[in-house]
């Protein structure tokens, strides 16, 4: 299983508010042709908390069917309870996921101590038929996996890495320093993609890769080839659109940008609303500007 690559965190295409398996297949084929290392299904950009369990299973199955076996399928299975997370992880593995991505439980924030996280993730990893990736997203969950906690969890043989979706590059460096050498730290924020690589991140799961995978892969390849000036330049050029499809306009903006670049995304599921006409116009202008700098 290869994690040292760029992965799009797939937006779940919906048609008439139902999962569109044909659109999943079409999108996956385009991403594979662009050179991604695999696909993440049912992450935050996949609207995972808004999907029913049977829909989630259909998304994983459709993604696996379209994704070649030499590319890695990572499935988001985080739930609030340890029991439900284990059950979702087992189903995902049975449907063909190569690894599972487990966001931090967060409803009872005051009780989510380092020891609670260690208990939760250890139980999930013990039961999972496939490797487990930790998923830290403090801006959404309101809780944070500290480097010391990640270091403890990295000693589990079935916990193989972490996706860090945040802007704290020092924390990324802390994860690298605290964890065993074979543990993989994955950047989850495009604005800090290049800096995260500089401090030891080995792969990336980036919303922008759903829209412009070639741009993300070019930055990754430039860094690995030692062409740091090129990587920094493209990082600067790509960051405005990356912010638009995440912090500025969120999932509705990501789906609109995908539609503007020929992917199938459909509308977001309520209570999310589609991107406004003004947001779509802003996205179109930024896509055109980035394409002029780095065609995709």
Rosetta silent file (secondary structure, phi, psi, omega in degrees, C-alpha in Angstrom):
SEQUENCE: XXXXXXXXXXXXXXXXXXXXXXXXXXXXXXXXXXXXXXXXXXXXXXXXXXXXXXXXXXXXXXXXXXXXXXXXXXXXXXXXXXXXXXXXXXXXXXXXXXXXXXXXXXXXXXXXXXXXXXXXXXXXXXXXXXXXXXXXXXXXXXXXXXXXXXXXXXXXXXXXXXXXXXXXXXXXXXXXXXXXXXXXXXXXXXXXXXXXXXXXXXXXXXXXXXXXXXXXXXXXXXXXXXXXXXXXXXXXXXXXXXXXXXXXXXXXXXXXXXXXXXXXXXXXXXXXXXXXXXXXXXXXXXXXXXXXXXXX
SCORE:     score description
SCORE:     0.000 S_00000001
   1 L     0.000  123.721 -176.721    0.000    0.000    0.000 S_00000001
   2 L  -100.117  123.821  177.096    1.526    3.301   -1.125 S_00000001
   3 L  -111.782  -11.342  179.624    0.907    6.432    0.944 S_00000001
   4 L   -84.119   75.441 -174.757    3.748    8.573   -0.432 S_00000001
   5 L  -164.203  176.781  173.569    1.562   10.166   -3.090 S_00000001
   6 E   -99.065  133.008  179.850   -1.145   12.753   -3.714 S_00000001
   7 E  -124.410  133.302  168.868   -4.735   11.676   -3.052 S_00000001
   8 E   -81.333  131.535  172.520   -7.972   13.525   -3.859 S_00000001
   9 E   -83.294   91.104 -165.931  -10.466   13.406   -0.959 S_00000001
  10 L   -52.265  124.107  166.456  -13.328   12.564   -3.266 S_00000001
  11 L   -70.033  138.976 -178.919  -16.460   14.710   -3.178 S_00000001
  12 L   -83.745  112.157 -179.869  -19.448   12.362   -3.281 S_00000001
  13 L   -71.122  132.496  179.847  -21.419   13.070   -6.477 S_00000001
  14 E  -120.429  135.686  174.437  -25.146   13.209   -5.890 S_00000001
  15 E  -122.776  119.214 -174.506  -27.892   13.043   -8.503 S_00000001
  16 L    53.655   40.278  177.874  -31.380   13.877   -7.231 S_00000001
  17 L    64.000   22.716  175.754  -29.892   13.606   -3.719 S_00000001
  18 E  -123.536  150.447  179.706  -28.785   10.012   -4.327 S_00000001
  19 E   -60.561  130.722 -177.239  -25.261    8.626   -4.690 S_00000001
  20 L  -104.225   94.643 -176.267  -24.251    8.648   -8.368 S_00000001
  21 H   -64.885  -36.080  179.439  -22.070    5.566   -8.924 S_00000001
  22 H   -64.316  -39.338  178.531  -21.527    6.341  -12.617 S_00000001
  23 H   -67.770  -38.530  175.432  -20.183    9.779  -11.742 S_00000001
  24 H   -57.170  -47.981 -178.297  -17.864    8.255   -9.138 S_00000001
  25 H   -61.097  -42.987  179.699  -16.435    5.945  -11.781 S_00000001
  26 H   -62.830  -45.457 -179.892  -15.944    8.789  -14.260 S_00000001
  27 H   -64.204  -44.399 -178.436  -14.187   10.999  -11.715 S_00000001
  28 H   -61.126  -42.101  179.183  -11.961    8.194  -10.473 S_00000001
  29 H   -60.793  -41.166  179.237  -10.816    7.367  -14.005 S_00000001
  30 H   -66.079  -41.991  179.443   -9.821   10.995  -14.616 S_00000001
  31 H   -64.042  -41.275  178.513   -7.902   11.208  -11.336 S_00000001
  32 H   -62.478  -43.895  178.932   -6.065    7.977  -12.107 S_00000001
  33 H   -60.980  -30.076  179.357   -5.152    9.273  -15.559 S_00000001
  34 H   -75.785  -18.662  175.607   -3.746   12.402  -13.882 S_00000001
  35 L   107.045   17.353  178.183   -1.409   10.244  -11.788 S_00000001
  36 L   -67.299  157.079 -179.978   -2.825   10.240   -8.268 S_00000001
  37 L   -81.660   -8.420 -178.677   -1.691    7.489   -5.906 S_00000001
  38 E   161.827 -163.533 -176.343   -5.255    6.561   -5.044 S_00000001
  39 E  -137.925  143.765  171.317   -8.490    8.044   -3.769 S_00000001
  40 E  -103.586  118.957  175.557   -9.936    8.888   -0.368 S_00000001
  41 E  -101.841  142.617  173.277  -13.646    8.121   -0.162 S_00000001
  42 L    66.893   36.903  167.401  -15.913    9.443    2.584 S_00000001
  43 L   -85.094 -166.794  178.702  -13.649   12.094    4.006 S_00000001
  44 H   -62.104  -41.473  178.404  -14.913   15.480    5.112 S_00000001
  45 H   -69.820  -15.360  174.751  -15.090   16.662    1.492 S_00000001
  46 H   -85.512    7.390  179.917  -17.107   13.526    0.744 S_00000001
  47 L    57.324   32.939 -174.807  -19.871   14.801    3.056 S_00000001
  48 H   -52.694  -42.438 -178.925  -19.434   11.621    5.072 S_00000001
  49 H   -66.235  -13.604 -177.239  -21.408   12.824    8.130 S_00000001
  50 H   -98.762   -1.048 -177.974  -24.406   13.539    5.874 S_00000001
  51 L  -100.318  146.278  173.409  -24.603   10.089    4.265 S_00000001
  52 L   -72.270  163.327 -178.515  -26.550    7.071    5.506 S_00000001
  53 H   -62.101  -41.241 -179.903  -24.614    3.894    6.297 S_00000001
  54 H   -68.171  -33.620  175.265  -25.881    2.081    3.205 S_00000001
  55 H   -65.349  -42.755  178.847  -24.944    5.071    1.053 S_00000001
  56 H   -57.956  -43.564  178.823  -21.462    5.085    2.553 S_00000001
  57 H   -63.617  -38.066  179.175  -21.043    1.431    1.651 S_00000001
  58 H   -66.747  -36.490  177.958  -22.192    2.114   -1.916 S_00000001
  59 H   -62.974  -46.644  179.421  -19.647    4.907   -2.270 S_00000001
  60 H   -61.851  -46.143 -178.620  -16.805    2.618   -1.182 S_00000001
  61 H   -61.792  -43.178 -178.713  -17.953   -0.194   -3.468 S_00000001
  62 H   -67.581  -36.906  179.224  -18.295    2.100   -6.489 S_00000001
  63 H   -67.380  -44.591  179.384  -14.892    3.657   -5.863 S_00000001
  64 H   -62.345  -38.872 -179.232  -13.193    0.283   -5.512 S_00000001
  65 H   -63.126  -35.394 -176.902  -14.787   -0.979   -8.707 S_00000001
  66 H   -88.168  -21.473 -172.926  -13.416    1.993  -10.666 S_00000001
  67 L   -91.909  124.073  178.558  -10.008    2.251   -8.983 S_00000001
  68 L   -57.895  151.481 -175.986   -7.231   -0.034  -10.259 S_00000001
  69 L   -67.812  -16.958  177.484   -5.820   -2.402   -7.677 S_00000001
  70 L   -85.459    3.201  174.584   -2.402   -0.783   -7.926 S_00000001
  71 L  -112.638  147.013 -171.419   -3.887    2.443   -6.517 S_00000001
  72 E   -87.277  128.263  173.208   -4.730    2.848   -2.843 S_00000001
  73 E  -102.736  116.774  176.124   -8.331    3.206   -1.675 S_00000001
  74 E  -108.059  127.340 -177.666   -8.622    4.920    1.699 S_00000001
  75 E  -114.627  129.376  174.845  -12.103    4.958    3.225 S_00000001
  76 E   -74.385  125.871 -177.052  -13.255    7.314    5.942 S_00000001
  77 L  -131.014   12.279 -177.089  -14.945    5.323    8.715 S_00000001
  78 L   -63.514  131.371  173.501  -14.860    7.678   11.706 S_00000001
  79 L  -132.817  170.610 -177.247  -17.918    7.560   13.939 S_00000001
  80 L   -73.360  -32.317  179.365  -18.519    8.945   17.403 S_00000001
  81 L   -99.136  151.043  175.827  -18.477    5.580   19.157 S_00000001
  82 H   -62.379  -43.500 -178.566  -15.643    3.072   19.093 S_00000001
  83 H   -58.096  -48.038 -178.093  -18.140    0.282   18.373 S_00000001
  84 H   -68.512  -34.520  177.478  -19.627    2.029   15.323 S_00000001
  85 H   -64.412  -43.810  177.997  -16.180    2.957   14.008 S_00000001
  86 H   -60.588  -45.470 -178.831  -15.050   -0.666   14.209 S_00000001
  87 H   -62.391  -42.953  179.246  -18.178   -1.844   12.403 S_00000001
  88 H   -65.711  -37.302  179.055  -17.747    0.742    9.636 S_00000001
  89 H   -65.888  -40.420  178.198  -14.086   -0.187    9.271 S_00000001
  90 H   -64.971  -42.537  177.642  -14.820   -3.880    8.896 S_00000001
  91 H   -62.117  -43.640 -179.439  -17.454   -3.148    6.246 S_00000001
  92 H   -61.238  -43.020  178.708  -15.049   -0.873    4.375 S_00000001
  93 H   -62.223  -42.126  179.633  -12.351   -3.545    4.375 S_00000001
  94 H   -65.365  -25.782  179.357  -14.815   -6.131    3.094 S_00000001
  95 L   -88.302   -1.930  173.764  -15.757   -3.734    0.285 S_00000001
  96 L   111.466    6.865  177.013  -12.142   -3.405   -0.820 S_00000001
  97 L   -65.964  139.819  177.476  -10.637   -0.495    1.105 S_00000001
  98 L   -85.600  -25.249  179.106   -6.855   -0.783    1.486 S_00000001
  99 E  -155.602  159.996  177.518   -6.829    1.415    4.608 S_00000001
 100 E  -118.941  142.076  179.534   -9.310    3.276    6.785 S_00000001
 101 E  -106.110  121.521 -169.977   -9.171    6.937    7.803 S_00000001
 102 E  -120.189  104.145  177.980  -10.527    7.514   11.317 S_00000001
 103 E   -69.256  156.666  179.040  -11.356   11.054   12.399 S_00000001
 104 L   -66.844  132.521  168.323  -11.211   11.905   16.068 S_00000001
 105 L   -63.599  147.760 -170.073  -14.484   11.464   17.979 S_00000001
 106 L  -147.927   -5.428 -174.743  -15.421   14.893   19.269 S_00000001
 107 L   -60.136  -47.238  177.843  -18.982   15.189   20.562 S_00000001
 108 L   -93.366   70.204 -170.332  -17.920   14.879   24.197 S_00000001
 109 H   -56.094  -41.877 -176.608  -14.989   17.236   23.733 S_00000001
 110 H   -64.743  -20.519  179.771  -14.170   17.637   27.397 S_00000001
 111 H   -96.964   -2.864 -177.053  -13.710   13.877   27.747 S_00000001
 112 L   -86.428   72.248  179.218  -11.520   13.479   24.675 S_00000001
 113 L   -84.693  168.092  174.632   -8.231   13.275   26.558 S_00000001
 114 H   -53.966  -41.085  179.773   -5.027   11.713   25.203 S_00000001
 115 H   -65.182  -36.673  178.141   -5.849    8.507   27.085 S_00000001
 116 H   -64.242  -42.254  178.132   -9.342    8.441   25.549 S_00000001
 117 H   -65.033  -39.717  178.967   -7.868    8.766   22.066 S_00000001
 118 H   -63.848  -42.817  177.797   -5.338    6.025   22.758 S_00000001
 119 H   -61.526  -46.755 -176.534   -8.107    3.681   23.971 S_00000001
 120 H   -61.642  -54.850 -174.963  -10.312    4.477   20.980 S_00000001
 121 H   -69.523  -31.649  177.167   -7.708    4.126   18.267 S_00000001
 122 H   -65.621  -43.223  178.509   -6.094    1.072   19.833 S_00000001
 123 H   -63.931  -41.897  179.068   -9.437   -0.741   19.901 S_00000001
 124 H   -63.538  -45.764 -178.445  -10.158    0.277   16.292 S_00000001
 125 H   -66.782  -37.106  177.349   -6.714   -0.829   15.106 S_00000001
 126 H   -60.063  -36.440 -174.018   -6.923   -4.113   16.985 S_00000001
 127 H   -92.541  -15.826 -172.562  -10.184   -4.938   15.201 S_00000001
 128 L   -76.966  131.869  175.894   -9.452   -3.516   11.745 S_00000001
 129 L   -73.562  -13.387 -178.211   -8.653   -5.972    8.940 S_00000001
 130 L  -129.408  163.425 -178.938   -6.717   -3.211    7.144 S_00000001
 131 E   -60.291  152.758 -175.729   -4.260   -0.507    8.281 S_00000001
 132 E  -111.822  135.745  170.989   -5.570    2.530   10.140 S_00000001
 133 E  -111.858  128.410  172.432   -4.802    6.184    9.478 S_00000001
 134 E   -70.049  154.000 -178.806   -5.483    8.739   12.191 S_00000001
 135 E  -137.583  111.380 -178.200   -7.359   11.861   11.056 S_00000001
 136 E  -110.586  121.424 -177.508   -6.853   15.149   12.870 S_00000001
 137 L  -143.401   71.064 -173.247   -9.038   18.119   11.849 S_00000001
 138 H   -58.378  -32.426 -177.869   -9.255   20.523   14.814 S_00000001
 139 H   -61.960  -27.550  179.697  -11.026   23.280   12.852 S_00000001
 140 H   -98.183  -44.322 -173.053  -14.053   20.991   12.444 S_00000001
 141 H   -85.484  -27.119 -176.128  -13.900   18.698   15.472 S_00000001
 142 L    78.275    7.404  175.684  -12.635   21.139   18.090 S_00000001
 143 L  -126.828  160.176 -172.854  -10.225   18.525   19.456 S_00000001
 144 L  -136.907  133.477  172.843   -6.563   17.985   18.666 S_00000001
 145 L   -86.781  112.679 -178.331   -4.275   14.961   18.517 S_00000001
 146 L   -79.626  154.413 -179.179   -1.024   16.093   20.110 S_00000001
 147 H   -53.825  -38.725  179.794    2.351   14.797   18.900 S_00000001
 148 H   -61.998  -41.516  178.874    2.908   12.851   22.131 S_00000001
 149 H   -65.787  -43.397  178.876   -0.407   11.022   21.662 S_00000001
 150 H   -63.427  -37.999  176.619    0.350   10.310   18.010 S_00000001
 151 H   -60.381  -42.954  177.385    3.760    9.002   19.027 S_00000001
 152 H   -61.812  -45.415 -177.221    2.140    6.553   21.434 S_00000001
 153 H   -69.290  -28.870 -178.476   -0.339    5.420   18.794 S_00000001
 154 H   -65.186  -16.630  178.550    2.350    5.061   16.131 S_00000001
 155 L   -75.340  -15.102  177.708    3.762    2.131   18.083 S_00000001
 156 L   -72.468  130.038 -175.575    0.683    0.069   17.200 S_00000001
 157 L   -64.930  -19.889 -178.734    1.600   -2.135   14.210 S_00000001
 158 L  -102.677    6.393  173.283   -1.748   -1.507   12.495 S_00000001
 159 E  -106.809  109.806 -165.522   -1.698    2.296   12.844 S_00000001
 160 E  -107.728   -9.025 -178.616    0.384    3.399    9.886 S_00000001
 161 E  -179.252 -176.771  178.758   -0.036    7.151    9.599 S_00000001
 162 E  -143.883  139.816  167.781   -1.968   10.344   10.180 S_00000001
 163 E   -97.420  120.969  178.794   -3.688   12.914    8.006 S_00000001
 164 E  -107.238  108.565  178.739   -3.174   16.361    9.525 S_00000001
 165 L  -102.634   85.759 -178.777   -5.693   18.895    8.223 S_00000001
 166 L  -165.439  174.153 -175.626   -4.442   22.071    9.789 S_00000001
 167 L  -103.614    6.987 -176.416   -2.162   25.023    9.318 S_00000001
 168 L   -92.179   92.295 -179.320    0.287   24.229   12.135 S_00000001
 169 H   -64.342  -31.065  177.774    3.440   23.087   10.380 S_00000001
 170 H   -62.019  -34.432  178.062    5.180   22.799   13.755 S_00000001
 171 H   -69.319  -38.399  174.968    2.645   20.136   14.723 S_00000001
 172 H   -57.748  -46.511  178.439    3.390   18.231   11.514 S_00000001
 173 H   -62.221  -36.796  177.791    7.070   18.319   12.444 S_00000001
 174 H   -64.498  -39.332  176.432    6.152   17.174   15.941 S_00000001
 175 H   -60.809  -45.942 -178.761    4.316   14.150   14.566 S_00000001
 176 H   -60.563  -44.121 -176.897    7.331   13.194   12.471 S_00000001
 177 H   -69.088  -33.079 -173.528    9.687   13.552   15.435 S_00000001
 178 H   -86.326  -14.517 -169.865    7.472   11.645   17.878 S_00000001
 179 L  -102.942  162.852  177.985    6.577    8.678   15.667 S_00000001
 180 L   -65.282  155.541 -173.183    8.351    5.534   14.567 S_00000001
 181 L   -59.165  -31.116 -177.012   10.305    5.876   11.292 S_00000001
 182 L   -86.981   -0.993  178.036    7.836    3.846    9.215 S_00000001
 183 L   -77.185  134.472 -174.568    4.838    5.934   10.332 S_00000001
 184 E  -104.948  123.362  174.036    3.576    8.211    7.515 S_00000001
 185 E   -96.548  127.317 -174.372    2.516   11.801    8.127 S_00000001
 186 E  -116.533  125.812  177.602    0.180   13.051    5.386 S_00000001
 187 E   -71.074  135.091 -179.877   -0.472   16.728    4.714 S_00000001
 188 L  -120.138   13.579 -177.923   -4.164   17.545    4.577 S_00000001
 189 L  -136.421  116.856 -177.069   -4.049   21.273    3.855 S_00000001
 190 H   -61.244  -40.732 -179.825   -2.955   22.684    0.501 S_00000001
 191 H   -59.642  -23.013  177.223   -1.852   26.098    1.859 S_00000001
 192 H  -114.429   23.116 -177.564    0.734   24.299    4.008 S_00000001
 193 H   -61.746  -59.310 -178.055    1.508   21.485    1.543 S_00000001
 194 H   -61.404  -46.920  177.313    5.050   22.504    0.615 S_00000001
 195 H   -59.073  -35.629  178.930    6.049   23.517    4.178 S_00000001
 196 H   -65.960  -39.980  175.512    4.678   20.196    5.475 S_00000001
 197 H   -61.098  -38.149 -178.145    6.808   18.287    2.981 S_00000001
 198 H   -64.486  -29.468 -178.129    9.825   20.275    4.157 S_00000001
 199 L   -99.976    8.870  170.518    9.337   19.122    7.769 S_00000001
 200 L   120.834   -3.125  173.874    8.789   15.462    6.921 S_00000001
 201 L   -61.978  144.167 -173.266    5.286   14.848    5.557 S_00000001
 202 L  -114.442   -4.585  179.751    5.471   12.078    2.975 S_00000001
 203 E  -159.322 -176.781 -177.107    2.150   12.369    1.135 S_00000001
 204 E  -153.047  140.972  170.983   -0.919   14.562    0.782 S_00000001
 205 E  -120.749  105.830 -166.282   -4.702   14.388    0.792 S_00000001
 206 L  -128.335  129.331  177.949   -5.761   17.693   -0.755 S_00000001
 207 L   -57.125  -36.753 -179.386   -9.160   19.070   -1.766 S_00000001
 208 H   -61.382  -25.156  178.815   -7.506   20.871   -4.662 S_00000001
 209 H   -67.732  -17.307  173.576   -6.528   17.454   -6.061 S_00000001
 210 H   -71.707  -26.416 -174.085  -10.226   16.857   -6.760 S_00000001
 211 H  -104.244  -45.431 -174.450  -10.166   19.849   -9.130 S_00000001
 212 H  -135.976   65.683 -176.970   -6.570   20.177  -10.324 S_00000001
 213 H   -58.303  -35.161 -177.551   -4.676   16.984   -9.477 S_00000001
 214 H   -62.216  -34.933  179.443   -1.889   17.771  -11.950 S_00000001
 215 H   -65.149  -47.156 -179.758   -1.023   20.964  -10.067 S_00000001
 216 H   -63.251  -42.365 -179.652   -0.732   19.133   -6.738 S_00000001
 217 H   -66.495  -37.209  178.699    1.302   16.311   -8.278 S_00000001
 218 H   -62.927  -41.817  176.540    3.631   18.801   -9.969 S_00000001
 219 H   -62.588  -45.543 -178.876    4.382   20.449   -6.615 S_00000001
 220 H   -61.262  -45.870 -179.912    4.963   17.052   -5.026 S_00000001
 221 H   -66.482  -38.343  178.875    7.274   15.917   -7.814 S_00000001
 222 H   -63.200  -41.999  177.589    9.198   19.195   -7.787 S_00000001
 223 H   -61.762  -47.301 -176.364    9.823   18.851   -4.065 S_00000001
 224 H   -66.865  -27.205  178.495   10.969   15.243   -4.385 S_00000001
 225 L   -86.305   -1.305 -179.076   13.281   16.165   -7.267 S_00000001
 226 L    80.871   12.437  178.706   14.856   18.961   -5.231 S_00000001
 227 L   -91.577   71.575 -170.842   13.400   21.726   -7.430 S_00000001
 228 H   -69.269  -33.657  177.618   12.350   23.821   -4.473 S_00000001
 229 H   -62.269  -42.221  177.774   12.004   27.118   -6.337 S_00000001
 230 H   -64.259  -43.162 -179.445    9.479   25.489   -8.676 S_00000001
 231 H   -63.004  -43.925  179.892    7.613   23.901   -5.767 S_00000001
 232 H   -65.904  -39.883  179.558    7.419   27.178   -3.856 S_00000001
 233 H   -62.584  -48.049 -179.981    6.268   29.094   -6.924 S_00000001
 234 H   -67.159  -34.272  175.200    3.477   26.647   -7.688 S_00000001
 235 H   -57.585  -46.988  179.300    2.507   26.532   -4.013 S_00000001
 236 H   -62.021  -42.163 -177.472    1.971   30.302   -4.112 S_00000001
 237 H   -68.442  -34.813 -174.678   -0.001   30.097   -7.353 S_00000001
 238 H   -84.880  -21.425 -173.144   -2.251   27.243   -6.185 S_00000001
 239 H   -60.564  -41.503 -179.834   -3.022   28.495   -2.688 S_00000001
 240 H   -57.606  -45.793  178.517   -5.785   31.012   -3.627 S_00000001
 241 H   -67.742  -38.321  178.594   -7.926   28.375   -5.373 S_00000001
 242 H   -58.734  -41.202  178.551   -7.165   25.868   -2.630 S_00000001
 243 H   -66.170  -37.387 -178.979   -8.518   28.309   -0.042 S_00000001
 244 H   -63.065  -38.209 -176.497  -11.641   28.934   -2.119 S_00000001
 245 H   -89.339    7.204  175.718  -12.567   25.228   -2.263 S_00000001
 246 H  -129.001  -91.151 -171.855  -11.984   24.765    1.472 S_00000001
 247 H   -62.335  -39.236 -173.060  -12.079   27.612    3.986 S_00000001
 248 H   -76.194  -54.915 -173.928  -13.876   30.191    1.812 S_00000001
 249 L  -114.967   -6.883  173.886  -16.660   28.234    0.098 S_00000001
 250 H    63.064 -155.820 -178.240  -16.330   24.754    1.636 S_00000001
 251 H   -57.171  -42.064  177.013  -17.854   21.646    0.088 S_00000001
 252 H   -57.991  -38.567  177.943  -20.305   23.667   -2.073 S_00000001
 253 H   -68.546  -39.481  177.309  -17.330   25.531   -3.541 S_00000001
 254 H   -61.508  -46.285 -179.629  -15.399   22.327   -4.114 S_00000001
 255 H   -64.097  -39.339  177.887  -18.329   20.759   -5.936 S_00000001
 256 H   -64.446  -42.094  179.164  -18.831   23.874   -8.050 S_00000001
 257 H   -64.543  -37.395  176.762  -15.129   23.947   -8.959 S_00000001
 258 H   -63.115  -43.046  178.428  -15.268   20.287   -9.946 S_00000001
 259 H   -63.046  -38.162  179.830  -18.199   20.959  -12.245 S_00000001
 260 H   -67.082  -23.923 -179.093  -16.315   23.906  -13.785 S_00000001
 261 L  -105.391   15.688  171.119  -13.354   21.639  -14.549 S_00000001
 262 L    91.816    3.547  174.642  -15.380   18.835  -16.105 S_00000001
 263 L   -87.164  165.981  177.575  -15.852   16.522  -13.139 S_00000001
 264 L  -105.632  120.702 -177.997  -19.263   15.333  -11.924 S_00000001
 265 L  -129.767  -33.933 -177.525  -20.154   16.466   -8.428 S_00000001
 266 E    71.779 -170.087 -179.294  -23.791   17.477   -8.300 S_00000001
 267 L   -86.597  154.973  173.146  -25.254   19.569   -5.510 S_00000001
 268 L   -71.169  162.591  177.717  -24.279   19.241   -1.863 S_00000001
 269 L   -88.655  139.423  178.023  -26.657   17.553    0.540 S_00000001
 270 L   -58.721  145.884   13.851  -28.745   19.680    2.880 S_00000001
 271 L   -82.747    2.849  174.712  -28.309   21.530    5.083 S_00000001
 272 L   -68.761  143.118  179.134  -25.467   22.580    2.787 S_00000001
 273 L  -111.804  153.858  177.684  -26.604   24.792   -0.084 S_00000001
 274 L   -59.591  156.011  176.619  -25.072   25.059   -3.554 S_00000001
 275 L   -60.329  143.688 -179.442  -22.444   27.721   -4.133 S_00000001
 276 L   -71.047  159.780  175.632  -23.907   31.116   -5.010 S_00000001
 277 H   -55.011  -37.951  178.579  -23.601   32.578   -8.521 S_00000001
 278 H   -64.514  -40.453  179.146  -21.060   35.073   -7.164 S_00000001
 279 H   -66.125  -40.364  179.225  -18.993   32.241   -5.668 S_00000001
 280 H   -62.915  -41.571  178.553  -19.124   30.306   -8.944 S_00000001
 281 H   -64.021  -40.398  177.958  -17.927   33.357  -10.855 S_00000001
 282 H   -63.757  -42.619  178.667  -15.072   33.831   -8.394 S_00000001
 283 H   -64.443  -42.841 -179.616  -14.097   30.177   -8.728 S_00000001
 284 H   -60.551  -43.686 -179.314  -14.225   30.318  -12.529 S_00000001
 285 H   -63.545  -40.872 -178.537  -11.916   33.327  -12.624 S_00000001
 286 H   -72.694  -35.838  175.213   -9.391   31.716  -10.285 S_00000001
 287 H   -60.997  -45.211  179.669   -9.477   28.408  -12.186 S_00000001
 288 H   -62.080  -40.992  179.975   -8.740   30.290  -15.418 S_00000001
 289 H   -64.189  -45.418 -178.812   -5.864   32.172  -13.782 S_00000001
 290 H   -66.383  -37.761  178.632   -4.291   28.987  -12.364 S_00000001
 291 H   -61.381  -33.258  179.536   -4.684   27.157  -15.675 S_00000001
 292 H   -68.848  -27.274 -178.877   -2.699   29.905  -17.377 S_00000001
 293 H   -87.686  -43.182 -177.643    0.166   29.323  -14.939 S_00000001
 294 L  -141.217   93.329 -175.945    0.018   25.506  -14.727 S_00000001
 295 L   -54.862  139.659  176.246   -2.284   23.869  -17.301 S_00000001
 296 L  -149.514    0.000    0.000   -4.525   21.105  -15.958 S_00000001
